[in-house]
């Protein structure tokens, strides 16, 4: 039953992560610091940069130290995002 548990885990992660981009776009539309025509491309650029840099950074950390440490750093960063997101709620 390992593949069923993995499939359920991936489904839950996908359901949890699927709302991040729409929430970021709506927050960019509500903010008044910069025009929407600048804010939306900025968010998209940061997202694509994360897609390109993230796996390479995890691989580099895993190569230099260990895979466990690389994923521990990712987990700590995700906890930081969760805490920061709850404190910066708009």
mmCIF file as gemmi writes it, N, C-alpha and C atoms, coordinates in Angstrom:
data_model
loop_
_atom_site.group_PDB
_atom_site.id
_atom_site.type_symbol
_atom_site.label_atom_id
_atom_site.label_alt_id
_atom_site.label_comp_id
_atom_site.label_asym_id
_atom_site.label_entity_id
_atom_site.label_seq_id
_atom_site.pdbx_PDB_ins_code
_atom_site.Cartn_x
_atom_site.Cartn_y
_atom_site.Cartn_z
_atom_site.occupancy
_atom_site.B_iso_or_equiv
_atom_site.pdbx_formal_charge
_atom_site.auth_seq_id
_atom_site.auth_asym_id
_atom_site.pdbx_PDB_model_num
ATOM 1 N N . UNK Axp A 1 ? 0.811 -1.219 0 1 0 ? 1 A 1
ATOM 2 C CA . UNK Axp A 1 ? 0 0 0 1 0 ? 1 A 1
ATOM 3 C C . UNK Axp A 1 ? 0.846 1.272 0 1 0 ? 1 A 1
ATOM 4 N N . UNK Axp A 2 ? 2.142 1.162 -0.308 1 0 ? 2 A 1
ATOM 5 C CA . UNK Axp A 2 ? 2.986 2.355 -0.274 1 0 ? 2 A 1
ATOM 6 C C . UNK Axp A 2 ? 2.63 3.34 -1.381 1 0 ? 2 A 1
ATOM 7 N N . UNK Axp A 3 ? 2.322 2.837 -2.572 1 0 ? 3 A 1
ATOM 8 C CA . UNK Axp A 3 ? 2.025 3.76 -3.658 1 0 ? 3 A 1
ATOM 9 C C . UNK Axp A 3 ? 0.71 4.486 -3.428 1 0 ? 3 A 1
ATOM 10 N N . UNK Axp A 4 ? -0.24 3.842 -2.721 1 0 ? 4 A 1
ATOM 11 C CA . UNK Axp A 4 ? -1.496 4.529 -2.424 1 0 ? 4 A 1
ATOM 12 C C . UNK Axp A 4 ? -1.261 5.68 -1.447 1 0 ? 4 A 1
ATOM 13 N N . UNK Axp A 5 ? -0.416 5.442 -0.453 1 0 ? 5 A 1
ATOM 14 C CA . UNK Axp A 5 ? -0.097 6.503 0.507 1 0 ? 5 A 1
ATOM 15 C C . UNK Axp A 5 ? 0.663 7.634 -0.179 1 0 ? 5 A 1
ATOM 16 N N . UNK Axp A 6 ? 1.579 7.284 -1.077 1 0 ? 6 A 1
ATOM 17 C CA . UNK Axp A 6 ? 2.317 8.313 -1.808 1 0 ? 6 A 1
ATOM 18 C C . UNK Axp A 6 ? 1.379 9.118 -2.701 1 0 ? 6 A 1
ATOM 19 N N . UNK Axp A 7 ? 0.455 8.442 -3.36 1 0 ? 7 A 1
ATOM 20 C CA . UNK Axp A 7 ? -0.508 9.136 -4.216 1 0 ? 7 A 1
ATOM 21 C C . UNK Axp A 7 ? -1.383 10.08 -3.396 1 0 ? 7 A 1
ATOM 22 N N . UNK Axp A 8 ? -1.838 9.623 -2.241 1 0 ? 8 A 1
ATOM 23 C CA . UNK Axp A 8 ? -2.636 10.479 -1.364 1 0 ? 8 A 1
ATOM 24 C C . UNK Axp A 8 ? -1.819 11.677 -0.891 1 0 ? 8 A 1
ATOM 25 N N . UNK Axp A 9 ? -0.563 11.45 -0.542 1 0 ? 9 A 1
ATOM 26 C CA . UNK Axp A 9 ? 0.303 12.545 -0.11 1 0 ? 9 A 1
ATOM 27 C C . UNK Axp A 9 ? 0.511 13.576 -1.203 1 0 ? 9 A 1
ATOM 28 N N . UNK Axp A 10 ? 0.77 13.108 -2.421 1 0 ? 10 A 1
ATOM 29 C CA . UNK Axp A 10 ? 0.935 14.042 -3.539 1 0 ? 10 A 1
ATOM 30 C C . UNK Axp A 10 ? -0.357 14.811 -3.812 1 0 ? 10 A 1
ATOM 31 N N . UNK Axp A 11 ? -1.492 14.151 -3.688 1 0 ? 11 A 1
ATOM 32 C CA . UNK Axp A 11 ? -2.77 14.835 -3.903 1 0 ? 11 A 1
ATOM 33 C C . UNK Axp A 11 ? -2.991 15.917 -2.854 1 0 ? 11 A 1
ATOM 34 N N . UNK Axp A 12 ? -2.668 15.617 -1.604 1 0 ? 12 A 1
ATOM 35 C CA . UNK Axp A 12 ? -2.837 16.612 -0.54 1 0 ? 12 A 1
ATOM 36 C C . UNK Axp A 12 ? -1.881 17.79 -0.715 1 0 ? 12 A 1
ATOM 37 N N . UNK Axp A 13 ? -0.646 17.503 -1.081 1 0 ? 13 A 1
ATOM 38 C CA . UNK Axp A 13 ? 0.313 18.589 -1.321 1 0 ? 13 A 1
ATOM 39 C C . UNK Axp A 13 ? -0.143 19.435 -2.51 1 0 ? 13 A 1
ATOM 40 N N . UNK Axp A 14 ? -0.612 18.801 -3.558 1 0 ? 14 A 1
ATOM 41 C CA . UNK Axp A 14 ? -1.105 19.538 -4.718 1 0 ? 14 A 1
ATOM 42 C C . UNK Axp A 14 ? -2.302 20.406 -4.382 1 0 ? 14 A 1
ATOM 43 N N . UNK Axp A 15 ? -3.214 19.876 -3.575 1 0 ? 15 A 1
ATOM 44 C CA . UNK Axp A 15 ? -4.384 20.665 -3.173 1 0 ? 15 A 1
ATOM 45 C C . UNK Axp A 15 ? -3.972 21.839 -2.296 1 0 ? 15 A 1
ATOM 46 N N . UNK Axp A 16 ? -2.972 21.639 -1.466 1 0 ? 16 A 1
ATOM 47 C CA . UNK Axp A 16 ? -2.522 22.722 -0.596 1 0 ? 16 A 1
ATOM 48 C C . UNK Axp A 16 ? -1.74 23.787 -1.33 1 0 ? 16 A 1
ATOM 49 N N . UNK Axp A 17 ? -0.961 23.387 -2.318 1 0 ? 17 A 1
ATOM 50 C CA . UNK Axp A 17 ? -0.113 24.342 -3.048 1 0 ? 17 A 1
ATOM 51 C C . UNK Axp A 17 ? -0.823 25.003 -4.223 1 0 ? 17 A 1
ATOM 52 N N . UNK Axp A 18 ? -1.917 24.443 -4.662 1 0 ? 18 A 1
ATOM 53 C CA . UNK Axp A 18 ? -2.556 24.952 -5.878 1 0 ? 18 A 1
ATOM 54 C C . UNK Axp A 18 ? -3.167 26.332 -5.712 1 0 ? 18 A 1
ATOM 55 N N . UNK Axp A 19 ? -3.359 26.78 -4.5 1 0 ? 19 A 1
ATOM 56 C CA . UNK Axp A 19 ? -3.973 28.097 -4.307 1 0 ? 19 A 1
ATOM 57 C C . UNK Axp A 19 ? -2.951 29.21 -4.102 1 0 ? 19 A 1
ATOM 58 N N . UNK Axp A 20 ? -1.674 28.9 -4.13 1 0 ? 20 A 1
ATOM 59 C CA . UNK Axp A 20 ? -0.658 29.913 -3.837 1 0 ? 20 A 1
ATOM 60 C C . UNK Axp A 20 ? -0.615 30.992 -4.919 1 0 ? 20 A 1
ATOM 61 N N . UNK Axp A 21 ? -0.568 30.606 -6.178 1 0 ? 21 A 1
ATOM 62 C CA . UNK Axp A 21 ? -0.454 31.592 -7.259 1 0 ? 21 A 1
ATOM 63 C C . UNK Axp A 21 ? -1.69 32.488 -7.339 1 0 ? 21 A 1
ATOM 64 N N . UNK Axp A 22 ? -2.912 31.961 -7.295 1 0 ? 22 A 1
ATOM 65 C CA . UNK Axp A 22 ? -4.063 32.871 -7.315 1 0 ? 22 A 1
ATOM 66 C C . UNK Axp A 22 ? -4.103 33.831 -6.124 1 0 ? 22 A 1
ATOM 67 N N . UNK Axp A 23 ? -3.688 33.366 -4.96 1 0 ? 23 A 1
ATOM 68 C CA . UNK Axp A 23 ? -3.66 34.25 -3.786 1 0 ? 23 A 1
ATOM 69 C C . UNK Axp A 23 ? -2.62 35.351 -3.98 1 0 ? 23 A 1
ATOM 70 N N . UNK Axp A 24 ? -1.459 35.007 -4.518 1 0 ? 24 A 1
ATOM 71 C CA . UNK Axp A 24 ? -0.426 36.025 -4.774 1 0 ? 24 A 1
ATOM 72 C C . UNK Axp A 24 ? -0.895 37.04 -5.804 1 0 ? 24 A 1
ATOM 73 N N . UNK Axp A 25 ? -1.551 36.575 -6.866 1 0 ? 25 A 1
ATOM 74 C CA . UNK Axp A 25 ? -2.04 37.504 -7.883 1 0 ? 25 A 1
ATOM 75 C C . UNK Axp A 25 ? -3.123 38.425 -7.327 1 0 ? 25 A 1
ATOM 76 N N . UNK Axp A 26 ? -4.021 37.893 -6.511 1 0 ? 26 A 1
ATOM 77 C CA . UNK Axp A 26 ? -5.064 38.758 -5.951 1 0 ? 26 A 1
ATOM 78 C C . UNK Axp A 26 ? -4.479 39.743 -4.948 1 0 ? 26 A 1
ATOM 79 N N . UNK Axp A 27 ? -3.474 39.314 -4.181 1 0 ? 27 A 1
ATOM 80 C CA . UNK Axp A 27 ? -2.815 40.247 -3.256 1 0 ? 27 A 1
ATOM 81 C C . UNK Axp A 27 ? -2.09 41.344 -4.029 1 0 ? 27 A 1
ATOM 82 N N . UNK Axp A 28 ? -1.498 40.994 -5.157 1 0 ? 28 A 1
ATOM 83 C CA . UNK Axp A 28 ? -0.829 42.006 -5.983 1 0 ? 28 A 1
ATOM 84 C C . UNK Axp A 28 ? -1.838 42.987 -6.561 1 0 ? 28 A 1
ATOM 85 N N . UNK Axp A 29 ? -3.029 42.512 -6.859 1 0 ? 29 A 1
ATOM 86 C CA . UNK Axp A 29 ? -4.056 43.405 -7.366 1 0 ? 29 A 1
ATOM 87 C C . UNK Axp A 29 ? -4.607 44.345 -6.308 1 0 ? 29 A 1
ATOM 88 N N . UNK Axp A 30 ? -4.579 43.928 -5.043 1 0 ? 30 A 1
ATOM 89 C CA . UNK Axp A 30 ? -5.11 44.759 -3.96 1 0 ? 30 A 1
ATOM 90 C C . UNK Axp A 30 ? -4.11 45.765 -3.418 1 0 ? 30 A 1
ATOM 91 N N . UNK Axp A 31 ? -2.832 45.506 -3.58 1 0 ? 31 A 1
ATOM 92 C CA . UNK Axp A 31 ? -1.831 46.406 -2.993 1 0 ? 31 A 1
ATOM 93 C C . UNK Axp A 31 ? -1.778 47.712 -3.771 1 0 ? 31 A 1
ATOM 94 N N . UNK Axp A 32 ? -1.308 48.755 -3.117 1 0 ? 32 A 1
ATOM 95 C CA . UNK Axp A 32 ? -1.282 50.086 -3.727 1 0 ? 32 A 1
ATOM 96 C C . UNK Axp A 32 ? 0.137 50.624 -3.915 1 0 ? 32 A 1
ATOM 97 N N . UNK Axp A 33 ? 1.161 49.82 -3.622 1 0 ? 33 A 1
ATOM 98 C CA . UNK Axp A 33 ? 2.541 50.28 -3.709 1 0 ? 33 A 1
ATOM 99 C C . UNK Axp A 33 ? 3.004 50.452 -5.15 1 0 ? 33 A 1
ATOM 100 N N . UNK Axp A 34 ? 2.665 49.504 -6.008 1 0 ? 34 A 1
ATOM 101 C CA . UNK Axp A 34 ? 3.07 49.583 -7.412 1 0 ? 34 A 1
ATOM 102 C C . UNK Axp A 34 ? 1.878 49.243 -8.293 1 0 ? 34 A 1
ATOM 103 N N . UNK Axp A 35 ? 1.896 49.685 -9.539 1 0 ? 35 A 1
ATOM 104 C CA . UNK Axp A 35 ? 0.776 49.381 -10.434 1 0 ? 35 A 1
ATOM 105 C C . UNK Axp A 35 ? 0.678 47.88 -10.704 1 0 ? 35 A 1
ATOM 106 N N . UNK Axp A 36 ? -0.534 47.431 -10.998 1 0 ? 36 A 1
ATOM 107 C CA . UNK Axp A 36 ? -0.741 46.008 -11.289 1 0 ? 36 A 1
ATOM 108 C C . UNK Axp A 36 ? 0.095 45.551 -12.476 1 0 ? 36 A 1
ATOM 109 N N . UNK Axp A 37 ? 0.31 46.436 -13.432 1 0 ? 37 A 1
ATOM 110 C CA . UNK Axp A 37 ? 1.074 46.069 -14.626 1 0 ? 37 A 1
ATOM 111 C C . UNK Axp A 37 ? 2.54 45.801 -14.316 1 0 ? 37 A 1
ATOM 112 N N . UNK Axp A 38 ? 3 46.205 -13.15 1 0 ? 38 A 1
ATOM 113 C CA . UNK Axp A 38 ? 4.365 45.923 -12.709 1 0 ? 38 A 1
ATOM 114 C C . UNK Axp A 38 ? 4.363 44.792 -11.686 1 0 ? 38 A 1
ATOM 115 N N . UNK Axp A 39 ? 3.348 44.751 -10.82 1 0 ? 39 A 1
ATOM 116 C CA . UNK Axp A 39 ? 3.313 43.775 -9.731 1 0 ? 39 A 1
ATOM 117 C C . UNK Axp A 39 ? 3.14 42.346 -10.238 1 0 ? 39 A 1
ATOM 118 N N . UNK Axp A 40 ? 2.238 42.126 -11.182 1 0 ? 40 A 1
ATOM 119 C CA . UNK Axp A 40 ? 1.984 40.769 -11.677 1 0 ? 40 A 1
ATOM 120 C C . UNK Axp A 40 ? 3.211 40.189 -12.38 1 0 ? 40 A 1
ATOM 121 N N . UNK Axp A 41 ? 3.877 40.918 -13.288 1 0 ? 41 A 1
ATOM 122 C CA . UNK Axp A 41 ? 5.108 40.367 -13.866 1 0 ? 41 A 1
ATOM 123 C C . UNK Axp A 41 ? 6.211 40.139 -12.831 1 0 ? 41 A 1
ATOM 124 N N . UNK Axp A 42 ? 6.266 40.973 -11.798 1 0 ? 42 A 1
ATOM 125 C CA . UNK Axp A 42 ? 7.278 40.769 -10.756 1 0 ? 42 A 1
ATOM 126 C C . UNK Axp A 42 ? 7.03 39.46 -10.022 1 0 ? 42 A 1
ATOM 127 N N . UNK Axp A 43 ? 5.777 39.18 -9.691 1 0 ? 43 A 1
ATOM 128 C CA . UNK Axp A 43 ? 5.443 37.921 -9.012 1 0 ? 43 A 1
ATOM 129 C C . UNK Axp A 43 ? 5.751 36.734 -9.919 1 0 ? 43 A 1
ATOM 130 N N . UNK Axp A 44 ? 5.414 36.856 -11.192 1 0 ? 44 A 1
ATOM 131 C CA . UNK Axp A 44 ? 5.683 35.774 -12.141 1 0 ? 44 A 1
ATOM 132 C C . UNK Axp A 44 ? 7.181 35.526 -12.284 1 0 ? 44 A 1
ATOM 133 N N . UNK Axp A 45 ? 7.968 36.587 -12.325 1 0 ? 45 A 1
ATOM 134 C CA . UNK Axp A 45 ? 9.422 36.451 -12.434 1 0 ? 45 A 1
ATOM 135 C C . UNK Axp A 45 ? 10.003 35.759 -11.216 1 0 ? 45 A 1
ATOM 136 N N . UNK Axp A 46 ? 9.549 36.14 -10.036 1 0 ? 46 A 1
ATOM 137 C CA . UNK Axp A 46 ? 10.033 35.497 -8.809 1 0 ? 46 A 1
ATOM 138 C C . UNK Axp A 46 ? 9.639 34.022 -8.795 1 0 ? 46 A 1
ATOM 139 N N . UNK Axp A 47 ? 8.435 33.718 -9.256 1 0 ? 47 A 1
ATOM 140 C CA . UNK Axp A 47 ? 8.001 32.323 -9.31 1 0 ? 47 A 1
ATOM 141 C C . UNK Axp A 47 ? 8.86 31.483 -10.237 1 0 ? 47 A 1
ATOM 142 N N . UNK Axp A 48 ? 9.124 32 -11.437 1 0 ? 48 A 1
ATOM 143 C CA . UNK Axp A 48 ? 9.973 31.267 -12.373 1 0 ? 48 A 1
ATOM 144 C C . UNK Axp A 48 ? 11.406 31.15 -11.859 1 0 ? 48 A 1
ATOM 145 N N . UNK Axp A 49 ? 11.896 32.182 -11.201 1 0 ? 49 A 1
ATOM 146 C CA . UNK Axp A 49 ? 13.244 32.103 -10.627 1 0 ? 49 A 1
ATOM 147 C C . UNK Axp A 49 ? 13.304 31.01 -9.569 1 0 ? 49 A 1
ATOM 148 N N . UNK Axp A 50 ? 12.259 30.906 -8.764 1 0 ? 50 A 1
ATOM 149 C CA . UNK Axp A 50 ? 12.216 29.845 -7.757 1 0 ? 50 A 1
ATOM 150 C C . UNK Axp A 50 ? 12.191 28.46 -8.372 1 0 ? 50 A 1
ATOM 151 N N . UNK Axp A 51 ? 11.456 28.329 -9.492 1 0 ? 51 A 1
ATOM 152 C CA . UNK Axp A 51 ? 11.399 27.037 -10.176 1 0 ? 51 A 1
ATOM 153 C C . UNK Axp A 51 ? 12.776 26.653 -10.716 1 0 ? 51 A 1
ATOM 154 N N . UNK Axp A 52 ? 13.54 27.63 -11.193 1 0 ? 52 A 1
ATOM 155 C CA . UNK Axp A 52 ? 14.858 27.341 -11.756 1 0 ? 52 A 1
ATOM 156 C C . UNK Axp A 52 ? 15.934 27.172 -10.689 1 0 ? 52 A 1
ATOM 157 N N . UNK Axp A 53 ? 15.915 28.016 -9.665 1 0 ? 53 A 1
ATOM 158 C CA . UNK Axp A 53 ? 16.981 28.018 -8.662 1 0 ? 53 A 1
ATOM 159 C C . UNK Axp A 53 ? 16.76 26.97 -7.577 1 0 ? 53 A 1
ATOM 160 N N . UNK Axp A 54 ? 15.511 26.73 -7.201 1 0 ? 54 A 1
ATOM 161 C CA . UNK Axp A 54 ? 15.211 25.827 -6.09 1 0 ? 54 A 1
ATOM 162 C C . UNK Axp A 54 ? 15.811 24.434 -6.222 1 0 ? 54 A 1
ATOM 163 N N . UNK Axp A 55 ? 15.514 23.699 -7.289 1 0 ? 55 A 1
ATOM 164 C CA . UNK Axp A 55 ? 16.083 22.356 -7.417 1 0 ? 55 A 1
ATOM 165 C C . UNK Axp A 55 ? 17.609 22.344 -7.474 1 0 ? 55 A 1
ATOM 166 N N . UNK Axp A 56 ? 18.2 23.34 -8.138 1 0 ? 56 A 1
ATOM 167 C CA . UNK Axp A 56 ? 19.663 23.399 -8.201 1 0 ? 56 A 1
ATOM 168 C C . UNK Axp A 56 ? 20.256 23.658 -6.821 1 0 ? 56 A 1
ATOM 169 N N . UNK Axp A 57 ? 19.622 24.522 -6.041 1 0 ? 57 A 1
ATOM 170 C CA . UNK Axp A 57 ? 20.123 24.808 -4.695 1 0 ? 57 A 1
ATOM 171 C C . UNK Axp A 57 ? 19.994 23.589 -3.791 1 0 ? 57 A 1
ATOM 172 N N . UNK Axp A 58 ? 18.87 22.89 -3.876 1 0 ? 58 A 1
ATOM 173 C CA . UNK Axp A 58 ? 18.696 21.677 -3.071 1 0 ? 58 A 1
ATOM 174 C C . UNK Axp A 58 ? 19.732 20.634 -3.473 1 0 ? 58 A 1
ATOM 175 N N . UNK Axp A 59 ? 19.955 20.469 -4.771 1 0 ? 59 A 1
ATOM 176 C CA . UNK Axp A 59 ? 20.96 19.516 -5.232 1 0 ? 59 A 1
ATOM 177 C C . UNK Axp A 59 ? 22.36 19.882 -4.79 1 0 ? 59 A 1
ATOM 178 N N . UNK Axp A 60 ? 22.689 21.17 -4.831 1 0 ? 60 A 1
ATOM 179 C CA . UNK Axp A 60 ? 24.011 21.609 -4.392 1 0 ? 60 A 1
ATOM 180 C C . UNK Axp A 60 ? 24.209 21.335 -2.906 1 0 ? 60 A 1
ATOM 181 N N . UNK Axp A 61 ? 23.222 21.683 -2.093 1 0 ? 61 A 1
ATOM 182 C CA . UNK Axp A 61 ? 23.331 21.44 -0.648 1 0 ? 61 A 1
ATOM 183 C C . UNK Axp A 61 ? 23.434 19.948 -0.373 1 0 ? 61 A 1
ATOM 184 N N . UNK Axp A 62 ? 22.657 19.139 -1.096 1 0 ? 62 A 1
ATOM 185 C CA . UNK Axp A 62 ? 22.722 17.691 -0.905 1 0 ? 62 A 1
ATOM 186 C C . UNK Axp A 62 ? 24.084 17.147 -1.32 1 0 ? 62 A 1
ATOM 187 N N . UNK Axp A 63 ? 24.663 17.698 -2.363 1 0 ? 63 A 1
ATOM 188 C CA . UNK Axp A 63 ? 25.971 17.235 -2.822 1 0 ? 63 A 1
ATOM 189 C C . UNK Axp A 63 ? 27.066 17.61 -1.83 1 0 ? 63 A 1
ATOM 190 N N . UNK Axp A 64 ? 26.991 18.83 -1.301 1 0 ? 64 A 1
ATOM 191 C CA . UNK Axp A 64 ? 28.017 19.303 -0.372 1 0 ? 64 A 1
ATOM 192 C C . UNK Axp A 64 ? 27.887 18.621 0.983 1 0 ? 64 A 1
ATOM 193 N N . UNK Axp A 65 ? 26.657 18.417 1.459 1 0 ? 65 A 1
ATOM 194 C CA . UNK Axp A 65 ? 26.468 17.832 2.789 1 0 ? 65 A 1
ATOM 195 C C . UNK Axp A 65 ? 25.703 16.519 2.674 1 0 ? 65 A 1
ATOM 196 N N . UNK Axp A 66 ? 24.389 16.58 2.793 1 0 ? 66 A 1
ATOM 197 C CA . UNK Axp A 66 ? 23.578 15.371 2.689 1 0 ? 66 A 1
ATOM 198 C C . UNK Axp A 66 ? 22.177 15.743 2.225 1 0 ? 66 A 1
ATOM 199 N N . UNK Axp A 67 ? 21.48 14.756 1.702 1 0 ? 67 A 1
ATOM 200 C CA . UNK Axp A 67 ? 20.118 14.979 1.244 1 0 ? 67 A 1
ATOM 201 C C . UNK Axp A 67 ? 19.2 15.318 2.416 1 0 ? 67 A 1
ATOM 202 N N . UNK Axp A 68 ? 19.459 14.686 3.562 1 0 ? 68 A 1
ATOM 203 C CA . UNK Axp A 68 ? 18.646 14.974 4.745 1 0 ? 68 A 1
ATOM 204 C C . UNK Axp A 68 ? 18.756 16.439 5.148 1 0 ? 68 A 1
ATOM 205 N N . UNK Axp A 69 ? 19.976 16.982 5.137 1 0 ? 69 A 1
ATOM 206 C CA . UNK Axp A 69 ? 20.16 18.389 5.491 1 0 ? 69 A 1
ATOM 207 C C . UNK Axp A 69 ? 19.49 19.297 4.462 1 0 ? 69 A 1
ATOM 208 N N . UNK Axp A 70 ? 19.582 18.945 3.195 1 0 ? 70 A 1
ATOM 209 C CA . UNK Axp A 70 ? 18.961 19.763 2.154 1 0 ? 70 A 1
ATOM 210 C C . UNK Axp A 70 ? 17.455 19.851 2.362 1 0 ? 70 A 1
ATOM 211 N N . UNK Axp A 71 ? 16.823 18.719 2.639 1 0 ? 71 A 1
ATOM 212 C CA . UNK Axp A 71 ? 15.376 18.743 2.853 1 0 ? 71 A 1
ATOM 213 C C . UNK Axp A 71 ? 15.01 19.357 4.197 1 0 ? 71 A 1
ATOM 214 N N . UNK Axp A 72 ? 15.887 19.264 5.176 1 0 ? 72 A 1
ATOM 215 C CA . UNK Axp A 72 ? 15.628 19.924 6.46 1 0 ? 72 A 1
ATOM 216 C C . UNK Axp A 72 ? 15.635 21.44 6.28 1 0 ? 72 A 1
ATOM 217 N N . UNK Axp A 73 ? 16.546 21.945 5.478 1 0 ? 73 A 1
ATOM 218 C CA . UNK Axp A 73 ? 16.58 23.389 5.203 1 0 ? 73 A 1
ATOM 219 C C . UNK Axp A 73 ? 15.301 23.82 4.49 1 0 ? 73 A 1
ATOM 220 N N . UNK Axp A 74 ? 14.839 23.016 3.539 1 0 ? 74 A 1
ATOM 221 C CA . UNK Axp A 74 ? 13.588 23.332 2.849 1 0 ? 74 A 1
ATOM 222 C C . UNK Axp A 74 ? 12.427 23.343 3.838 1 0 ? 74 A 1
ATOM 223 N N . UNK Axp A 75 ? 12.389 22.361 4.741 1 0 ? 75 A 1
ATOM 224 C CA . UNK Axp A 75 ? 11.312 22.296 5.731 1 0 ? 75 A 1
ATOM 225 C C . UNK Axp A 75 ? 11.332 23.505 6.654 1 0 ? 75 A 1
ATOM 226 N N . UNK Axp A 76 ? 12.518 23.91 7.096 1 0 ? 76 A 1
ATOM 227 C CA . UNK Axp A 76 ? 12.626 25.087 7.969 1 0 ? 76 A 1
ATOM 228 C C . UNK Axp A 76 ? 12.172 26.339 7.227 1 0 ? 76 A 1
ATOM 229 N N . UNK Axp A 77 ? 12.54 26.449 5.958 1 0 ? 77 A 1
ATOM 230 C CA . UNK Axp A 77 ? 12.105 27.613 5.181 1 0 ? 77 A 1
ATOM 231 C C . UNK Axp A 77 ? 10.589 27.623 5 1 0 ? 77 A 1
ATOM 232 N N . UNK Axp A 78 ? 9.987 26.459 4.794 1 0 ? 78 A 1
ATOM 233 C CA . UNK Axp A 78 ? 8.533 26.396 4.656 1 0 ? 78 A 1
ATOM 234 C C . UNK Axp A 78 ? 7.826 26.779 5.947 1 0 ? 78 A 1
ATOM 235 N N . UNK Axp A 79 ? 8.38 26.362 7.083 1 0 ? 79 A 1
ATOM 236 C CA . UNK Axp A 79 ? 7.81 26.778 8.369 1 0 ? 79 A 1
ATOM 237 C C . UNK Axp A 79 ? 7.926 28.291 8.516 1 0 ? 79 A 1
ATOM 238 N N . UNK Axp A 80 ? 9.062 28.85 8.099 1 0 ? 80 A 1
ATOM 239 C CA . UNK Axp A 80 ? 9.228 30.303 8.141 1 0 ? 80 A 1
ATOM 240 C C . UNK Axp A 80 ? 8.218 31.024 7.266 1 0 ? 80 A 1
ATOM 241 N N . UNK Axp A 81 ? 7.926 30.467 6.1 1 0 ? 81 A 1
ATOM 242 C CA . UNK Axp A 81 ? 6.918 31.061 5.219 1 0 ? 81 A 1
ATOM 243 C C . UNK Axp A 81 ? 5.539 30.998 5.87 1 0 ? 81 A 1
ATOM 244 N N . UNK Axp A 82 ? 5.226 29.872 6.502 1 0 ? 82 A 1
ATOM 245 C CA . UNK Axp A 82 ? 3.923 29.745 7.164 1 0 ? 82 A 1
ATOM 246 C C . UNK Axp A 82 ? 3.782 30.742 8.305 1 0 ? 82 A 1
ATOM 247 N N . UNK Axp A 83 ? 4.822 30.897 9.093 1 0 ? 83 A 1
ATOM 248 C CA . UNK Axp A 83 ? 4.776 31.852 10.207 1 0 ? 83 A 1
ATOM 249 C C . UNK Axp A 83 ? 4.714 33.279 9.673 1 0 ? 83 A 1
ATOM 250 N N . UNK Axp A 84 ? 5.549 33.583 8.693 1 0 ? 84 A 1
ATOM 251 C CA . UNK Axp A 84 ? 5.538 34.925 8.113 1 0 ? 84 A 1
ATOM 252 C C . UNK Axp A 84 ? 4.222 35.255 7.433 1 0 ? 84 A 1
ATOM 253 N N . UNK Axp A 85 ? 3.635 34.273 6.775 1 0 ? 85 A 1
ATOM 254 C CA . UNK Axp A 85 ? 2.355 34.502 6.112 1 0 ? 85 A 1
ATOM 255 C C . UNK Axp A 85 ? 1.237 34.791 7.087 1 0 ? 85 A 1
ATOM 256 N N . UNK Axp A 86 ? 1.263 34.126 8.235 1 0 ? 86 A 1
ATOM 257 C CA . UNK Axp A 86 ? 0.214 34.392 9.222 1 0 ? 86 A 1
ATOM 258 C C . UNK Axp A 86 ? 0.404 35.755 9.877 1 0 ? 86 A 1
ATOM 259 N N . UNK Axp A 87 ? 1.632 36.226 9.97 1 0 ? 87 A 1
ATOM 260 C CA . UNK Axp A 87 ? 1.888 37.536 10.578 1 0 ? 87 A 1
ATOM 261 C C . UNK Axp A 87 ? 1.671 38.683 9.593 1 0 ? 87 A 1
ATOM 262 N N . UNK Axp A 88 ? 1.825 38.422 8.3 1 0 ? 88 A 1
ATOM 263 C CA . UNK Axp A 88 ? 1.697 39.462 7.28 1 0 ? 88 A 1
ATOM 264 C C . UNK Axp A 88 ? 0.351 39.422 6.568 1 0 ? 88 A 1
ATOM 265 N N . UNK Axp A 89 ? -0.628 38.833 7.177 1 0 ? 89 A 1
ATOM 266 C CA . UNK Axp A 89 ? -1.939 38.697 6.55 1 0 ? 89 A 1
ATOM 267 C C . UNK Axp A 89 ? -2.514 40.057 6.182 1 0 ? 89 A 1
ATOM 268 N N . UNK Axp A 90 ? -3.103 40.14 4.987 1 0 ? 90 A 1
ATOM 269 C CA . UNK Axp A 90 ? -3.664 41.431 4.556 1 0 ? 90 A 1
ATOM 270 C C . UNK Axp A 90 ? -5.148 41.483 4.805 1 0 ? 90 A 1
